[in-house]
């Protein structure tokens, strides 16, 4: 493998994933190729293959590098509600910065140690909330699936003000047929408030689940 010029950084797995992530964020996953990545790194394709034998292996390494930036719940540092909000908000920031993150999260691949670290911290938080152990795993799976689905919808524009306004305006042209939709106010621009509402509903449902479990 030829040595890069003296003024060029040495090739490392971290440098490869960093450059690959920038290209994915800019052009999307499908546009990434080993040839383009090697050109951006100033090396041959063989040099990239030396570290990552396939594109799937490279993409998973990129995903894990994103996962490293996820803020995980800790045993101290606030109530379980506050920590759940911080975890969800950190997850959202990563998804908005790196949409490819959502493609791999909760995927069918065998989990790595880093993924298990993140999941264990999340499930430890749910156990701290007071959920019985029998409910921790299914509740966590539902919450994570909801979070991923919500963020995909947000990135697709589902919660954009124009989408809501179009529905309200269309119903308003047929007021005799629709009883409620024409009278609803359209949310203000931006989806932060909608995400906060989603977290409020999730936390309320967790509290309700704990109350139900206690009665049982």
PyMOL commands that set and color helices and strands:
alter all, ss='L'
color gray80, all
select helices_A, chain A and resi 13-27+29-31+34-41+45-51+55-67+80-97+101-104+113-128+133-155+161-172+181-183+192-215
alter helices_A, ss='H'
color red, helices_A
deselect
rebuild
show_as cartoon
